[in-house]
């Protein structure tokens, strides 16, 4: 059963130049991938396919 509440927007992927390239841990991209995983978990919990949602939004 799908949850009909609106699906929140996925996190915005940082631009390559937003990374300082110093090997930070965590890197800005680590934060992005963690946020994307949490978003996908939420979308799946609401009964939707995260990849299909991203494709429908032109982000996948």
Buried (B, 14 or more C-beta within 10 A) or exposed (E): EEEEEEBEEBBEBEEEEEBEEEEEEEBEBEEBEEBBEEBBEBBEEBEBEBEEBBEEEEEE
